[in-house]
């Protein structure tokens, strides 16, 4: 399933992959209910590996500036809020 042309096709495939990831999160929470010994992140990593091994070709090009704004900045802000001011 490779998108060669058409922005509409690309949006549909991106939606399908997002839906697959949401279903994997749901499955990980269900597995955690039955096996509370396993933590949710470990289950999610295992499901991510399984999804990565599926014969689906998906490429996601992410702009580095967008990555910084979406992921890094909120994490740094959260760490700044939680940090102990006396130890700084």
N, C-alpha and C positions, 0 to 999 in steps of 0.2 A: 504494500500500500504506500506508494510514493506519490507525493503531490508534485506534479510537473507544472501544471498551469491552473490558473483560476484561484482567486482569493477566497471564493466561497467554499471550495473543496478543502482548502487549508484550514478554514475556520471550523468546518465540520470535523475534520480529523483531530484538531486540537481539542475540541469539545469531547470527542470520544475518548481521547487519552486522559483528559481530566476526569471524565466519568469513571474510567478504569481505576485511576488512582483513588478517587473517593470510595469506590466499592472496596478497594484493598484496605482502606482505613476502616471501613465498616466491618469487614471480615476480621481485621486484627482486633478490634474491640470485642467481637463475638468470641474469638478464640481466647482472649484474655478472661472473659467471663467463665469459660469452662476450664481453663488452665491458668489460674492466677499466679502460679509459680513463675511463669514466663512474663517478663515485663513487656509492655506494649511496644517500646522502641525496637526491641529485639525481634518481635513478631513482624513489625513493619519493615525492618531491614530484610528479613527473610522473604517477605512477600515482594519487596522491591527487587530482590535478586531473581525471584521467579518471574516477575514481569519482564525484567531485563533479558532473561533467557528466552522469552517467547520470540518466535520468528516474525516480529513486527519491526519494520524500519521506520524510525521516527527521529527526525533531527530537529533540534530546537536551537535557534541562533539567538543568543541573548546579548544585548548591548551591555558592555561593562559598566557604563554610567547608570543604566537602569538597574543592574544588579546591585550596585552600591546603594542606590536610593531605596530599593525595595527590601533588601535583606540586611545589609551591613549597618546602615544608619539606625533602624529601629533597635537592633541588638546593642549598639553602642549607647543609645539613649537609655535603654533599659538598664544596662550596667552602670551608667552614670547615676541613675536614680537610686539603685540598690547600694552603691558603694558607700562605705562608712567614711564620713567626712573627717573624723578624727585621725584615721590612719593615713589619710592623704597628706 
